[in-house]
């Protein structure tokens, strides 16, 4: 469901609760462009958990395929500083 930023301004944040009773997500349209997505907390946590699960899976795959290196914390910090 798409709502305009102006609707939110006039109806307030409680407007989200009412709309999220019938929609999984709200897209906020600002000056004719879709800019933001609003989810209820349970749905957000589900997305976040899936994102973390994917990151873990990809890290484990990198380890399995040898795409990593071993270094001390100081070496790692220096590498990060040099990258800046």
N, CA, C and O atoms as a CHARMM CRD file, in Angstrom:
* protein
*
  336
    1    1 UNK  N      0.85000  -1.16200   0.00000 PROA 1      0.00000
    2    1 UNK  CA     0.00000   0.00000   0.00000 PROA 1      0.00000
    3    1 UNK  C      0.90100   1.23200   0.00000 PROA 1      0.00000
    4    1 UNK  O      1.89600   1.27100   0.72400 PROA 1      0.00000
    5    2 UNK  N      0.56700   2.21600  -0.79000 PROA 2      0.00000
    6    2 UNK  CA     1.34200   3.44700  -0.88900 PROA 2      0.00000
    7    2 UNK  C      0.54400   4.58400  -0.26200 PROA 2      0.00000
    8    2 UNK  O     -0.63300   4.78300  -0.56200 PROA 2      0.00000
    9    3 UNK  N      1.21900   5.32500   0.62000 PROA 3      0.00000
   10    3 UNK  CA     0.60100   6.50300   1.22700 PROA 3      0.00000
   11    3 UNK  C      1.51600   7.69900   0.97900 PROA 3      0.00000
   12    3 UNK  O      2.72800   7.54600   0.82700 PROA 3      0.00000
   13    4 UNK  N      0.93300   8.86800   0.94000 PROA 4      0.00000
   14    4 UNK  CA     1.74300  10.06500   0.70500 PROA 4      0.00000
   15    4 UNK  C      2.25400  10.61500   2.03700 PROA 4      0.00000
   16    4 UNK  O      1.64700  10.41300   3.08800 PROA 4      0.00000
   17    5 UNK  N      3.37500  11.30800   1.96100 PROA 5      0.00000
   18    5 UNK  CA     3.93300  11.94200   3.15600 PROA 5      0.00000
   19    5 UNK  C      2.93100  12.93600   3.72400 PROA 5      0.00000
   20    5 UNK  O      2.85500  13.11300   4.94000 PROA 5      0.00000
   21    6 UNK  N      2.16900  13.58000   2.86400 PROA 6      0.00000
   22    6 UNK  CA     1.18200  14.55000   3.32000 PROA 6      0.00000
   23    6 UNK  C      0.09200  13.88700   4.15800 PROA 6      0.00000
   24    6 UNK  O     -0.36500  14.46500   5.14400 PROA 6      0.00000
   25    7 UNK  N     -0.33100  12.67400   3.77500 PROA 7      0.00000
   26    7 UNK  CA    -1.33700  11.95400   4.57100 PROA 7      0.00000
   27    7 UNK  C     -0.81000  11.68800   5.97500 PROA 7      0.00000
   28    7 UNK  O     -1.54400  11.79700   6.95700 PROA 7      0.00000
   29    8 UNK  N      0.46400  11.33900   6.05700 PROA 8      0.00000
   30    8 UNK  CA     1.06000  11.05300   7.36000 PROA 8      0.00000
   31    8 UNK  C      1.11200  12.33000   8.19400 PROA 8      0.00000
   32    8 UNK  O      0.83600  12.31000   9.39400 PROA 8      0.00000
   33    9 UNK  N      1.46500  13.43300   7.55300 PROA 9      0.00000
   34    9 UNK  CA     1.52100  14.70900   8.26600 PROA 9      0.00000
   35    9 UNK  C      0.16200  15.07400   8.85000 PROA 9      0.00000
   36    9 UNK  O      0.06800  15.52800   9.99000 PROA 9      0.00000
   37   10 UNK  N     -0.87400  14.87600   8.06900 PROA 10     0.00000
   38   10 UNK  CA    -2.20000  15.30500   8.52100 PROA 10     0.00000
   39   10 UNK  C     -2.86000  14.31200   9.47200 PROA 10     0.00000
   40   10 UNK  O     -3.62100  14.71200  10.35400 PROA 10     0.00000
   41   11 UNK  N     -2.57400  13.01100   9.30000 PROA 11     0.00000
   42   11 UNK  CA    -3.25900  11.99900  10.11000 PROA 11     0.00000
   43   11 UNK  C     -2.41200  11.46800  11.25800 PROA 11     0.00000
   44   11 UNK  O     -2.94400  10.83200  12.16700 PROA 11     0.00000
   45   12 UNK  N     -1.11300  11.71400  11.23500 PROA 12     0.00000
   46   12 UNK  CA    -0.24700  11.29100  12.33000 PROA 12     0.00000
   47   12 UNK  C      0.21800   9.84700  12.21000 PROA 12     0.00000
   48   12 UNK  O     -0.22800   9.09500  11.34300 PROA 12     0.00000
   49   13 UNK  N      1.12100   9.48700  13.10100 PROA 13     0.00000
   50   13 UNK  CA     1.74100   8.17000  13.07300 PROA 13     0.00000
   51   13 UNK  C      0.72700   7.06900  13.39300 PROA 13     0.00000
   52   13 UNK  O      0.89800   5.93900  12.93600 PROA 13     0.00000
   53   14 UNK  N     -0.29900   7.36000  14.14700 PROA 14     0.00000
   54   14 UNK  CA    -1.30800   6.34000  14.45300 PROA 14     0.00000
   55   14 UNK  C     -1.96400   5.82000  13.17400 PROA 14     0.00000
   56   14 UNK  O     -2.53700   4.73100  13.15700 PROA 14     0.00000
   57   15 UNK  N     -1.87600   6.59400  12.12800 PROA 15     0.00000
   58   15 UNK  CA    -2.37700   6.20800  10.80800 PROA 15     0.00000
   59   15 UNK  C     -1.71200   4.90200  10.35000 PROA 15     0.00000
   60   15 UNK  O     -2.34500   4.07300   9.69600 PROA 15     0.00000
   61   16 UNK  N     -0.41200   4.72500  10.70500 PROA 16     0.00000
   62   16 UNK  CA     0.31900   3.50300  10.34000 PROA 16     0.00000
   63   16 UNK  C     -0.35400   2.26200  10.90100 PROA 16     0.00000
   64   16 UNK  O     -0.56800   1.28000  10.19000 PROA 16     0.00000
   65   17 UNK  N     -0.68400   2.31800  12.17800 PROA 17     0.00000
   66   17 UNK  CA    -1.28200   1.15100  12.83600 PROA 17     0.00000
   67   17 UNK  C     -2.53400   0.68400  12.11800 PROA 17     0.00000
   68   17 UNK  O     -2.72300  -0.50900  11.87900 PROA 17     0.00000
   69   18 UNK  N     -3.37300   1.62500  11.78100 PROA 18     0.00000
   70   18 UNK  CA    -4.62300   1.29000  11.10000 PROA 18     0.00000
   71   18 UNK  C     -4.34200   0.65100   9.74000 PROA 18     0.00000
   72   18 UNK  O     -4.95000  -0.36100   9.39200 PROA 18     0.00000
   73   19 UNK  N     -3.42800   1.23500   8.97700 PROA 19     0.00000
   74   19 UNK  CA    -3.13000   0.70600   7.64900 PROA 19     0.00000
   75   19 UNK  C     -2.43400  -0.65000   7.70800 PROA 19     0.00000
   76   19 UNK  O     -2.67900  -1.51300   6.86500 PROA 19     0.00000
   77   20 UNK  N     -1.56200  -0.83900   8.71000 PROA 20     0.00000
   78   20 UNK  CA    -0.83300  -2.10100   8.81600 PROA 20     0.00000
   79   20 UNK  C     -1.71700  -3.26600   9.27700 PROA 20     0.00000
   80   20 UNK  O     -1.28100  -4.41700   9.26500 PROA 20     0.00000
   81   21 UNK  N     -2.94500  -2.97100   9.67800 PROA 21     0.00000
   82   21 UNK  CA    -3.88700  -4.04700  10.00600 PROA 21     0.00000
   83   21 UNK  C     -4.28100  -4.81400   8.74800 PROA 21     0.00000
   84   21 UNK  O     -4.61900  -5.99500   8.82100 PROA 21     0.00000
   85   22 UNK  N     -4.23800  -4.15100   7.60100 PROA 22     0.00000
   86   22 UNK  CA    -4.66500  -4.79600   6.35200 PROA 22     0.00000
   87   22 UNK  C     -3.55500  -4.93400   5.32500 PROA 22     0.00000
   88   22 UNK  O     -3.73900  -5.60000   4.30600 PROA 22     0.00000
   89   23 UNK  N     -2.39800  -4.31300   5.57500 PROA 23     0.00000
   90   23 UNK  CA    -1.28500  -4.38100   4.61900 PROA 23     0.00000
   91   23 UNK  C     -0.02800  -4.84900   5.34300 PROA 23     0.00000
   92   23 UNK  O      0.16700  -4.53700   6.51800 PROA 23     0.00000
   93   24 UNK  N      0.82600  -5.60100   4.64300 PROA 24     0.00000
   94   24 UNK  CA     2.07800  -6.07100   5.23600 PROA 24     0.00000
   95   24 UNK  C      3.11000  -4.96300   5.35700 PROA 24     0.00000
   96   24 UNK  O      3.96400  -4.99200   6.24200 PROA 24     0.00000
   97   25 UNK  N      3.02600  -3.99600   4.47100 PROA 25     0.00000
   98   25 UNK  CA     4.00600  -2.91200   4.46400 PROA 25     0.00000
   99   25 UNK  C      3.36200  -1.67200   3.88200 PROA 25     0.00000
  100   25 UNK  O      2.37900  -1.74900   3.14400 PROA 25     0.00000
  101   26 UNK  N      3.92800  -0.53100   4.22300 PROA 26     0.00000
  102   26 UNK  CA     3.47100   0.73800   3.67600 PROA 26     0.00000
  103   26 UNK  C      4.64300   1.39700   2.97300 PROA 26     0.00000
  104   26 UNK  O      5.75000   1.44700   3.50900 PROA 26     0.00000
  105   27 UNK  N      4.40600   1.88900   1.80200 PROA 27     0.00000
  106   27 UNK  CA     5.41800   2.64300   1.07400 PROA 27     0.00000
  107   27 UNK  C      5.03100   4.10800   1.18200 PROA 27     0.00000
  108   27 UNK  O      3.90300   4.48400   0.86300 PROA 27     0.00000
  109   28 UNK  N      5.96000   4.92700   1.63000 PROA 28     0.00000
  110   28 UNK  CA     5.68500   6.34800   1.77300 PROA 28     0.00000
  111   28 UNK  C      6.19000   7.06800   0.53200 PROA 28     0.00000
  112   28 UNK  O      7.36400   6.98200   0.17100 PROA 28     0.00000
  113   29 UNK  N      5.29000   7.76400  -0.09300 PROA 29     0.00000
  114   29 UNK  CA     5.56600   8.48000  -1.32300 PROA 29     0.00000
  115   29 UNK  C      5.78500   9.95100  -0.98200 PROA 29     0.00000
  116   29 UNK  O      4.92600  10.59400  -0.37900 PROA 29     0.00000
  117   30 UNK  N      6.95100  10.47600  -1.37600 PROA 30     0.00000
  118   30 UNK  CA     7.28300  11.87500  -1.11300 PROA 30     0.00000
  119   30 UNK  C      7.48000  12.57600  -2.45100 PROA 30     0.00000
  120   30 UNK  O      8.38300  12.24100  -3.21800 PROA 30     0.00000
  121   31 UNK  N      6.63700  13.53500  -2.71100 PROA 31     0.00000
  122   31 UNK  CA     6.68700  14.30900  -3.95600 PROA 31     0.00000
  123   31 UNK  C      6.71700  13.42500  -5.19600 PROA 31     0.00000
  124   31 UNK  O      7.48500  13.65800  -6.13000 PROA 31     0.00000
  125   32 UNK  N      5.86600  12.40800  -5.18200 PROA 32     0.00000
  126   32 UNK  CA     5.72800  11.54400  -6.35200 PROA 32     0.00000
  127   32 UNK  C      6.72700  10.40600  -6.45500 PROA 32     0.00000
  128   32 UNK  O      6.70900   9.65600  -7.43100 PROA 32     0.00000
  129   33 UNK  N      7.60300  10.26400  -5.46000 PROA 33     0.00000
  130   33 UNK  CA     8.59600   9.18900  -5.49700 PROA 33     0.00000
  131   33 UNK  C      8.48900   8.32800  -4.24800 PROA 33     0.00000
  132   33 UNK  O      8.37700   8.84000  -3.13400 PROA 33     0.00000
  133   34 UNK  N      8.52400   7.01600  -4.44400 PROA 34     0.00000
  134   34 UNK  CA     8.51600   6.10100  -3.31200 PROA 34     0.00000
  135   34 UNK  C      9.85900   6.19800  -2.59200 PROA 34     0.00000
  136   34 UNK  O     10.90200   5.92600  -3.18700 PROA 34     0.00000
  137   35 UNK  N      9.83800   6.59100  -1.29000 PROA 35     0.00000
  138   35 UNK  CA    11.08400   6.84600  -0.56700 PROA 35     0.00000
  139   35 UNK  C     11.30800   5.95200   0.64000 PROA 35     0.00000
  140   35 UNK  O     12.45600   5.63500   0.95100 PROA 35     0.00000
  141   36 UNK  N     10.25700   5.53300   1.33200 PROA 36     0.00000
  142   36 UNK  CA    10.42400   4.80700   2.58400 PROA 36     0.00000
  143   36 UNK  C      9.45400   3.63100   2.63900 PROA 36     0.00000
  144   36 UNK  O      8.42900   3.60900   1.95800 PROA 36     0.00000
  145   37 UNK  N      9.81300   2.65100   3.47700 PROA 37     0.00000
  146   37 UNK  CA     8.93500   1.51300   3.71500 PROA 37     0.00000
  147   37 UNK  C      8.72000   1.41200   5.22000 PROA 37     0.00000
  148   37 UNK  O      9.67000   1.52000   5.99600 PROA 37     0.00000
  149   38 UNK  N      7.49500   1.20700   5.62400 PROA 38     0.00000
  150   38 UNK  CA     7.15700   1.01900   7.03400 PROA 38     0.00000
  151   38 UNK  C      6.64000  -0.40500   7.20500 PROA 38     0.00000
  152   38 UNK  O      5.75500  -0.85700   6.47900 PROA 38     0.00000
  153   39 UNK  N      7.21700  -1.10000   8.18500 PROA 39     0.00000
  154   39 UNK  CA     6.79800  -2.46300   8.51700 PROA 39     0.00000
  155   39 UNK  C      6.44700  -2.50000   9.99400 PROA 39     0.00000
  156   39 UNK  O      6.96300  -1.69700  10.77200 PROA 39     0.00000
  157   40 UNK  N      5.57700  -3.41900  10.39100 PROA 40     0.00000
  158   40 UNK  CA     5.39600  -3.57900  11.82500 PROA 40     0.00000
  159   40 UNK  C      6.63000  -4.30000  12.37700 PROA 40     0.00000
  160   40 UNK  O      7.37300  -4.92200  11.61800 PROA 40     0.00000
  161   41 UNK  N      6.84900  -4.22200  13.67600 PROA 41     0.00000
  162   41 UNK  CA     8.08000  -4.71800  14.27500 PROA 41     0.00000
  163   41 UNK  C      8.28200  -6.21200  14.04200 PROA 41     0.00000
  164   41 UNK  O      9.41000  -6.64100  13.80000 PROA 41     0.00000
  165   42 UNK  N      7.23900  -7.00400  14.10800 PROA 42     0.00000
  166   42 UNK  CA     7.37400  -8.45100  13.89000 PROA 42     0.00000
  167   42 UNK  C      7.88500  -8.73500  12.47900 PROA 42     0.00000
  168   42 UNK  O      8.75900  -9.58100  12.29300 PROA 42     0.00000
  169   43 UNK  N      7.35300  -8.04600  11.50500 PROA 43     0.00000
  170   43 UNK  CA     7.79100  -8.25400  10.11800 PROA 43     0.00000
  171   43 UNK  C      9.23700  -7.77600   9.92600 PROA 43     0.00000
  172   43 UNK  O     10.02300  -8.42700   9.23800 PROA 43     0.00000
  173   44 UNK  N      9.57900  -6.64300  10.53700 PROA 44     0.00000
  174   44 UNK  CA    10.94800  -6.14400  10.46200 PROA 44     0.00000
  175   44 UNK  C     11.92300  -7.14900  11.07300 PROA 44     0.00000
  176   44 UNK  O     12.96700  -7.44300  10.49100 PROA 44     0.00000
  177   45 UNK  N     11.57700  -7.67000  12.24500 PROA 45     0.00000
  178   45 UNK  CA    12.45800  -8.64200  12.91000 PROA 45     0.00000
  179   45 UNK  C     12.63200  -9.89600  12.05200 PROA 45     0.00000
  180   45 UNK  O     13.71700 -10.47800  12.02100 PROA 45     0.00000
  181   46 UNK  N     11.58300 -10.31200  11.36200 PROA 46     0.00000
  182   46 UNK  CA    11.67400 -11.46500  10.46400 PROA 46     0.00000
  183   46 UNK  C     12.65000 -11.17600   9.32200 PROA 46     0.00000
  184   46 UNK  O     13.50600 -12.00400   9.01000 PROA 46     0.00000
  185   47 UNK  N     12.52300 -10.00700   8.70400 PROA 47     0.00000
  186   47 UNK  CA    13.46300  -9.62500   7.63700 PROA 47     0.00000
  187   47 UNK  C     14.89000  -9.56100   8.16800 PROA 47     0.00000
  188   47 UNK  O     15.82000 -10.05300   7.52900 PROA 47     0.00000
  189   48 UNK  N     15.05800  -8.96000   9.32900 PROA 48     0.00000
  190   48 UNK  CA    16.38900  -8.81300   9.91700 PROA 48     0.00000
  191   48 UNK  C     17.00600 -10.17800  10.20100 PROA 48     0.00000
  192   48 UNK  O     18.18900 -10.38800   9.93200 PROA 48     0.00000
  193   49 UNK  N     16.22400 -11.10300  10.73700 PROA 49     0.00000
  194   49 UNK  CA    16.74100 -12.43800  11.02500 PROA 49     0.00000
  195   49 UNK  C     17.15700 -13.14500   9.73800 PROA 49     0.00000
  196   49 UNK  O     18.18800 -13.81600   9.70100 PROA 49     0.00000
  197   50 UNK  N     16.36700 -12.99600   8.69500 PROA 50     0.00000
  198   50 UNK  CA    16.72200 -13.60300   7.41300 PROA 50     0.00000
  199   50 UNK  C     18.01000 -12.99600   6.86200 PROA 50     0.00000
  200   50 UNK  O     18.83600 -13.70500   6.28600 PROA 50     0.00000
  201   51 UNK  N     18.18000 -11.70200   7.03600 PROA 51     0.00000
  202   51 UNK  CA    19.39800 -11.03200   6.58700 PROA 51     0.00000
  203   51 UNK  C     20.61400 -11.56600   7.35000 PROA 51     0.00000
  204   51 UNK  O     21.65700 -11.82600   6.75000 PROA 51     0.00000
  205   52 UNK  N     20.48300 -11.72700   8.65500 PROA 52     0.00000
  206   52 UNK  CA    21.57400 -12.26800   9.46300 PROA 52     0.00000
  207   52 UNK  C     21.86400 -13.71900   9.11400 PROA 52     0.00000
  208   52 UNK  O     23.02500 -14.12300   9.05400 PROA 52     0.00000
  209   53 UNK  N     20.81300 -14.50800   8.88300 PROA 53     0.00000
  210   53 UNK  CA    21.00300 -15.90800   8.48100 PROA 53     0.00000
  211   53 UNK  C     21.75700 -16.00300   7.16100 PROA 53     0.00000
  212   53 UNK  O     22.64300 -16.84500   7.01300 PROA 53     0.00000
  213   54 UNK  N     21.41800 -15.15300   6.20800 PROA 54     0.00000
  214   54 UNK  CA    22.10700 -15.14200   4.91700 PROA 54     0.00000
  215   54 UNK  C     23.56800 -14.75000   5.09000 PROA 54     0.00000
  216   54 UNK  O     24.44600 -15.37300   4.49300 PROA 54     0.00000
  217   55 UNK  N     23.84400 -13.71800   5.90200 PROA 55     0.00000
  218   55 UNK  CA    25.22700 -13.29300   6.13700 PROA 55     0.00000
  219   55 UNK  C     26.03200 -14.42900   6.76400 PROA 55     0.00000
  220   55 UNK  O     27.18400 -14.65200   6.39100 PROA 55     0.00000
  221   56 UNK  N     25.43900 -15.14000   7.70300 PROA 56     0.00000
  222   56 UNK  CA    26.11600 -16.27400   8.33600 PROA 56     0.00000
  223   56 UNK  C     26.39100 -17.37900   7.31800 PROA 56     0.00000
  224   56 UNK  O     27.48700 -17.93800   7.27900 PROA 56     0.00000
  225   57 UNK  N     25.40500 -17.68300   6.51100 PROA 57     0.00000
  226   57 UNK  CA    25.56400 -18.72300   5.49900 PROA 57     0.00000
  227   57 UNK  C     26.68700 -18.36600   4.51500 PROA 57     0.00000
  228   57 UNK  O     27.50000 -19.22100   4.16600 PROA 57     0.00000
  229   58 UNK  N     26.72900 -17.12600   4.07900 PROA 58     0.00000
  230   58 UNK  CA    27.76500 -16.69000   3.14000 PROA 58     0.00000
  231   58 UNK  C     29.14600 -16.71900   3.79500 PROA 58     0.00000
  232   58 UNK  O     30.12800 -17.08800   3.15000 PROA 58     0.00000
  233   59 UNK  N     29.22900 -16.33500   5.06700 PROA 59     0.00000
  234   59 UNK  CA    30.51800 -16.38900   5.77700 PROA 59     0.00000
  235   59 UNK  C     30.99300 -17.82900   5.90600 PROA 59     0.00000
  236   59 UNK  O     32.17400 -18.11000   5.70800 PROA 59     0.00000
  237   60 UNK  N     30.09200 -18.73600   6.23400 PROA 60     0.00000
  238   60 UNK  CA    30.46200 -20.14700   6.35000 PROA 60     0.00000
  239   60 UNK  C     30.90900 -20.71100   4.99800 PROA 60     0.00000
  240   60 UNK  O     31.82100 -21.53600   4.93600 PROA 60     0.00000
  241   61 UNK  N     30.27600 -20.27100   3.93800 PROA 61     0.00000
  242   61 UNK  CA    30.66100 -20.70400   2.59600 PROA 61     0.00000
  243   61 UNK  C     32.05900 -20.18200   2.25000 PROA 61     0.00000
  244   61 UNK  O     32.87200 -20.90900   1.67900 PROA 61     0.00000
  245   62 UNK  N     32.33500 -18.92000   2.59800 PROA 62     0.00000
  246   62 UNK  CA    33.67400 -18.36100   2.37600 PROA 62     0.00000
  247   62 UNK  C     34.72700 -19.16000   3.13700 PROA 62     0.00000
  248   62 UNK  O     35.79000 -19.45800   2.59200 PROA 62     0.00000
  249   63 UNK  N     34.44600 -19.50400   4.37700 PROA 63     0.00000
  250   63 UNK  CA    35.39100 -20.28900   5.17400 PROA 63     0.00000
  251   63 UNK  C     35.60800 -21.65000   4.54200 PROA 63     0.00000
  252   63 UNK  O     36.74500 -22.10300   4.40900 PROA 63     0.00000
  253   64 UNK  N     34.53200 -22.29800   4.15500 PROA 64     0.00000
  254   64 UNK  CA    34.62000 -23.62300   3.54300 PROA 64     0.00000
  255   64 UNK  C     35.47300 -23.58700   2.27600 PROA 64     0.00000
  256   64 UNK  O     36.21200 -24.53100   1.99700 PROA 64     0.00000
  257   65 UNK  N     35.37400 -22.50400   1.51000 PROA 65     0.00000
  258   65 UNK  CA    36.08500 -22.40000   0.23800 PROA 65     0.00000
  259   65 UNK  C     37.42300 -21.66900   0.36400 PROA 65     0.00000
  260   65 UNK  O     38.06200 -21.35300  -0.64000 PROA 65     0.00000
  261   66 UNK  N     37.84300 -21.40400   1.61200 PROA 66     0.00000
  262   66 UNK  CA    39.16300 -20.82700   1.84000 PROA 66     0.00000
  263   66 UNK  C     39.29300 -19.34400   1.53700 PROA 66     0.00000
  264   66 UNK  O     40.40700 -18.84700   1.36600 PROA 66     0.00000
  265   67 UNK  N     38.19300 -18.63700   1.46700 PROA 67     0.00000
  266   67 UNK  CA    38.23200 -17.20500   1.16900 PROA 67     0.00000
  267   67 UNK  C     38.28100 -16.40300   2.47700 PROA 67     0.00000
  268   67 UNK  O     37.33200 -15.70800   2.83700 PROA 67     0.00000
  269   68 UNK  N     39.40900 -16.52300   3.16900 PROA 68     0.00000
  270   68 UNK  CA    39.62100 -15.77800   4.40400 PROA 68     0.00000
  271   68 UNK  C     41.11700 -15.71200   4.66600 PROA 68     0.00000
  272   68 UNK  O     41.90300 -16.40300   4.01800 PROA 68     0.00000
  273   69 UNK  N     41.50000 -14.87900   5.61500 PROA 69     0.00000
  274   69 UNK  CA    42.89800 -14.82800   6.01200 PROA 69     0.00000
  275   69 UNK  C     42.97200 -14.71100   7.52400 PROA 69     0.00000
  276   69 UNK  O     42.03900 -14.24600   8.18000 PROA 69     0.00000
  277   70 UNK  N     44.09700 -15.14200   8.05700 PROA 70     0.00000
  278   70 UNK  CA    44.32600 -15.10100   9.49500 PROA 70     0.00000
  279   70 UNK  C     45.28400 -13.94600   9.76400 PROA 70     0.00000
  280   70 UNK  O     46.33900 -13.84800   9.13800 PROA 70     0.00000
  281   71 UNK  N     44.90900 -13.06600  10.70700 PROA 71     0.00000
  282   71 UNK  CA    45.77200 -11.96000  11.07500 PROA 71     0.00000
  283   71 UNK  C     45.45000 -11.52000  12.49800 PROA 71     0.00000
  284   71 UNK  O     44.38000 -11.81300  13.03100 PROA 71     0.00000
  285   72 UNK  N     46.38800 -10.81900  13.09100 PROA 72     0.00000
  286   72 UNK  CA    46.17100 -10.32100  14.44700 PROA 72     0.00000
  287   72 UNK  C     45.22600  -9.12500  14.39500 PROA 72     0.00000
  288   72 UNK  O     44.95600  -8.57400  13.32800 PROA 72     0.00000
  289   73 UNK  N     44.73000  -8.73700  15.56200 PROA 73     0.00000
  290   73 UNK  CA    43.85900  -7.57200  15.64500 PROA 73     0.00000
  291   73 UNK  C     44.60500  -6.31700  15.18900 PROA 73     0.00000
  292   73 UNK  O     44.03600  -5.46200  14.51100 PROA 73     0.00000
  293   74 UNK  N     45.87500  -6.21500  15.56400 PROA 74     0.00000
  294   74 UNK  CA    46.67100  -5.05500  15.16700 PROA 74     0.00000
  295   74 UNK  C     46.84800  -5.01500  13.64600 PROA 74     0.00000
  296   74 UNK  O     46.72200  -3.95600  13.03200 PROA 74     0.00000
  297   75 UNK  N     47.13800  -6.16100  13.04700 PROA 75     0.00000
  298   75 UNK  CA    47.27900  -6.21700  11.58800 PROA 75     0.00000
  299   75 UNK  C     45.97100  -5.81400  10.90000 PROA 75     0.00000
  300   75 UNK  O     45.97000  -5.08500   9.90800 PROA 75     0.00000
  301   76 UNK  N     44.88100  -6.29800  11.44400 PROA 76     0.00000
  302   76 UNK  CA    43.56100  -5.97400  10.87100 PROA 76     0.00000
  303   76 UNK  C     43.27800  -4.47400  11.00500 PROA 76     0.00000
  304   76 UNK  O     42.80900  -3.84400  10.05600 PROA 76     0.00000
  305   77 UNK  N     43.56000  -3.90800  12.17300 PROA 77     0.00000
  306   77 UNK  CA    43.33500  -2.47700  12.39000 PROA 77     0.00000
  307   77 UNK  C     44.18800  -1.64800  11.42300 PROA 77     0.00000
  308   77 UNK  O     43.71200  -0.67100  10.84600 PROA 77     0.00000
  309   78 UNK  N     45.44100  -2.04700  11.25400 PROA 78     0.00000
  310   78 UNK  CA    46.30800  -1.33300  10.32300 PROA 78     0.00000
  311   78 UNK  C     45.78400  -1.43000   8.89000 PROA 78     0.00000
  312   78 UNK  O     45.83700  -0.45900   8.13500 PROA 78     0.00000
  313   79 UNK  N     45.28900  -2.58700   8.53200 PROA 79     0.00000
  314   79 UNK  CA    44.72900  -2.76800   7.18700 PROA 79     0.00000
  315   79 UNK  C     43.53100  -1.83700   6.97400 PROA 79     0.00000
  316   79 UNK  O     43.38600  -1.23200   5.91200 PROA 79     0.00000
  317   80 UNK  N     42.68600  -1.73000   7.98400 PROA 80     0.00000
  318   80 UNK  CA    41.51300  -0.84100   7.89100 PROA 80     0.00000
  319   80 UNK  C     41.95000   0.62100   7.79100 PROA 80     0.00000
  320   80 UNK  O     41.40700   1.38300   6.99200 PROA 80     0.00000
  321   81 UNK  N     42.92300   1.00300   8.59800 PROA 81     0.00000
  322   81 UNK  CA    43.41500   2.39100   8.57800 PROA 81     0.00000
  323   81 UNK  C     44.01200   2.70600   7.21100 PROA 81     0.00000
  324   81 UNK  O     43.76500   3.77700   6.65600 PROA 81     0.00000
  325   82 UNK  N     44.79500   1.78200   6.66700 PROA 82     0.00000
  326   82 UNK  CA    45.39800   2.00400   5.36400 PROA 82     0.00000
  327   82 UNK  C     44.37200   2.08500   4.24600 PROA 82     0.00000
  328   82 UNK  O     44.59400   2.75900   3.24000 PROA 82     0.00000
  329   83 UNK  N     43.25900   1.40200   4.42000 PROA 83     0.00000
  330   83 UNK  CA    42.20900   1.43000   3.40200 PROA 83     0.00000
  331   83 UNK  C     41.50500   2.78200   3.34500 PROA 83     0.00000
  332   83 UNK  O     40.92900   3.15600   2.32300 PROA 83     0.00000
  333   84 UNK  N     41.56100   3.50600   4.45900 PROA 84     0.00000
  334   84 UNK  CA    40.93400   4.83800   4.50400 PROA 84     0.00000
  335   84 UNK  C     41.79300   5.81700   3.76700 PROA 84     0.00000
  336   84 UNK  O     41.45200   6.99600   3.68200 PROA 84     0.00000
